[in-house]
Amino acid sequence: MYSGCPDKSRSGAWVRWVAAASALVLAATAEARELKICADPNNLPFSNERGEGFENKIVELVARELDAKVTYVWWAQRRGFIRNTLKAGLCDVVPGTPTDLEMLRTTAPYYRSSYVFVTRWDEPDIASFDDPRLRQLRIGVQLIGDDGANPPPVEALGRRGIVGHLKGYPVYGDYSLPNPPARIIEAVARGEIDVAIVWGPLAGYFAERQTVPLRTTLVSPAHDGPSPSMAFDISMGVRRGEDALRGEIETALAKRRTEIDAILSTYGVPRLTIERRAQR
């Protein structure tokens, strides 16, 4: 029979339930913000699904500044990558994109790198497309896209008529294997080619992981006449119109500048001075 006095055991349980529910609500509120990242799950040194790439590490720094939780939409970086991910609304941020990529709204760049020559230490150092030895050497070049489009180094070689000893290595490679872009660096280490001309972050990372010592040398000059530049500023990109998010990310990148530089150094990314340009 109800005596008119509260049941202390039930009252205590109710208080505990309310406290636990409140804690859950507060926790959910604190974790409500997500930073949805478009990234490749098999693309070291940039990213992989285990979070081992340098872009994974930089994204985590940005997320902490934004008090956000990182979630990934994994998609192989093939033709249509941005259309099928960011523009489709599946995610909100693309790290590691060229600053001048017109289909995105990009932040100020957080690093600038260049193509490099990769040789074995027991082979002559090559730094310029005008080095006459290139006409005799077996040269590995990267081919971009499913159609094997020519990157800037191939255009520079073609203008000089250096075409007889080229071997192409698709950037995408065999995606069923780990680290498909590494094949061109491995070919230098095995002596299958004499020199490779490779995008700097790829070269710096994989050259250090070969069983024989390799040398990486920045292409000089970075601007080779009418050929496209060999060097690029790299930013993070968001959808056009999302200026508030872009501004937040840009501020976070600036605040974490020292830590970002340390990450890039750890991964062997060769860097040039960022070209300061007016925002588009």
N, C-alpha and C positions, 0 to 999 in steps of 0.2 A: 504494500500500500504506500502511496506517495505521502510522505510526512510533511511536505512543505519545505524541507531542507534540501539543498543541492547535494547530488551524489558527487563526493569529492573525487572519486576515481574517474568518473565520467568527465567531470569538469577539467581535470588535469589532462586527460587524453585529448579533449577538445582543444585546449590551449596548445598542446604539443602539435596537434594536427594543423592548427592555424599557423603556428610558427614555421612548421615544415613547408606548408603551402606558400607562405610568404617568401621563404628562402628560395623556393623553386621559381617563383615569379621573378624575384630579383635576379636570380642567376640567368633565367631565360632572357630578361631584359638586357643584362650585361653582355650576353653572348648573341644578341639579336642581329648584329651587323655582320654581314658576310662580304668578303672580297672575293668575287668569283673570277678565277684566272683561267684564260685559255692557254693551254700548253701542250707540248708534245710529250708523251710518256716514255719515249725512247730516243732522246736527243741530247745526250751528254756532249759537251760539258754544260749545256744550257739548262736542260730540265730532264727529269725522268719521274716515273710514278713513285719512286722511293724518296723523292725530294733531295736527290744528291747533286743536282746541278747548281751552278752559281745563280741562275735566275730564281730558282726555288729559294735560295738563301736570301737574296735581295728582296723578294716578295714578302718573306716573313718579316724582314725589318720594316717594310712599308706598312704591313698589316698591324704591327705592334704600335706604330705611330698613330694609326687610324682607329686603334682599339677595336680591331675587326678580326674575325676568324677567316683564315684562307680556306677556300674550297676550290677544287679544280674541275674543269671540263677538259678531259683528255682527248686530243684529236691529233692525228699525224699531220705534220706541217707539209702538206702537199698543196697543189693549186686549189684554190677555193677555201683555204683554211680560215681566213677572216670572214668570208661570206657565210660559211657554214657554222661559225661559232659566235663571234662577237656581233656581227650584223644580224644573225638569227636570234639574238637575245639570250643565248645560252649562258653567256658569261659577260663580264664587264671590263676586263683589263687584259691587254696583250703585252707582256713584258718583252724586252729585247727586240724592238722593231726599229727600222731606220727612221730617223727623225723626220725625213722629208716624204714619208709614205703618205700620199694624198688621201687615201681612203679612210684615214684615222685622224683623230685629234690627238696630237702627241705632246708629251711633256718636254720640258727642256732636257737635253741629253744628259745621261749620267756616265757615259764613257764614249770614247772614240777609238776605233781600232782600224786596222788596215790588213790587206793581203800581205802575206810574207812568203819568202823563199824558204823551203825546207830542204836541207842537205845533210848527208852524213858528215861527222866531224873529220873523217879522213878524205873528204872531197873538197874541191875548191869552194870558197864562199862566193855566193852570187847575191848581188844586191840590186842590179839594174837590168831592165829589159834590153839595154844596149850592150850588155856584156857579150862579146863575140863567141864565147864558149857555148852559149845557149844554142847556137846553130848545130852543134855536134852532140849535145846531151839529150838523153831521153827525159822528156818533161811530162810530169803528171799535172793535169788541170782538172778543176771541178766543173761539172756540168750541172746547171740549175734547171729544175722543172722536169716534168714528165717528157717534155719534148727536147730535153738536152740543150736548153738555151745557153748562149755563151755569156759568161761573166766577164767583167772588165779585163782580167789578165789575158783571156783568150783573144779579145779584140786587140790588145796591145801587141801580142805576139803576131797576130795576123797582119797587122799594119807593117811589121818588119819582115814579113815573109817567112817567119819561123813556124813552119807548119809540118815539117816532115817527120818529126820524132815526138809528136804529141800523143798522149794517151789520156782519155777522158775517164773520170770517176764520178758517177752521179752522186750529188749531195745526198739524195734520198737513200741510195744504196738498197741492200737487201734488208727490208724492215723486219724480217723474221729473225735476224741476228741482232745481238746487242751492239749499240753504238755504230750504226751503219756508216756515218761519215768518216770513221777512222780508217777505212781501207786505204785511202790515198797515202796517209802517213805511214801505215804499215808497209806499203809498197816501197817507200824510200828506205825504211829500216832493213828490208829483205834484199835490197839491191836490185829490185825489178825496174826501178826508174832511178835516174841520177838526181833529179831535183823535182820538187812539187811546189806549186804556187797555190796557197791555201788561205782561206779566211782566217785571220789572226787568232781568234779565240779557240777555234778548232785545232789549229796547229800547235799553239802554246800548250794546250792541255794534253793532247795525245802524243806529242813529241817526247814529253817527259816520261811517258809510260812505255816506251819501247825498250827492247833488250839491248840495243846498241845506242850510243850517244848520237843525238841529232842536233843540228844547229838551225835556229830560226832567225831570219833577217828581214826586217821590214822592207817592203818594196820602196825604192827611192828613184825618182820622186813619186809622191802619192798622186800627183796630177800629171798624167802622161799625155800631153798634147790633146788631140781630139777624142781620145779614148775616155770613157767614163772614169771618174775618180776611183782610186784604189782604196780610199779611206772613207769611213762612214761614221757619223754620229749616231748613237743608239739611245732610244728613249723607251718609255712605256706609252701605250696607246689606249684610248677609250673611244667610244662612239662619238661622232660629231654631234655637237649640241650639249654634251655632258661636261660642260666647263667646270662645274663645281667639283666633280670627282677628279677631273684632271688637275685642278688646282691643289686639292688635298694631297694627291700622290706626288705632285711636283714639290710641295713643301716638305713632305716626308723624305723624299730622295735627297733634298738639300740638307736637311737636318742630319741625315745618316751618311753624309758624304765620306767621312773618314772610314766608317765601317764597310761601306761599299767598296772603297778603294782596296781595303785589306782583303776582302773576299776575292776581288778580281786578281789581286796579286797571288793569292793562294792557288787559284786555278790557272795561273800562267798566262793570263790575258795580256797580250802586248797592247800598249795604249799610246795614243798621241794626244796632244793638247786639243781639247774640245773647241770647235769653231763656234764662237758666239754669234748667233744670228737673231734678227728680230723675229718675234713669234708670228706665225702665220695666222 
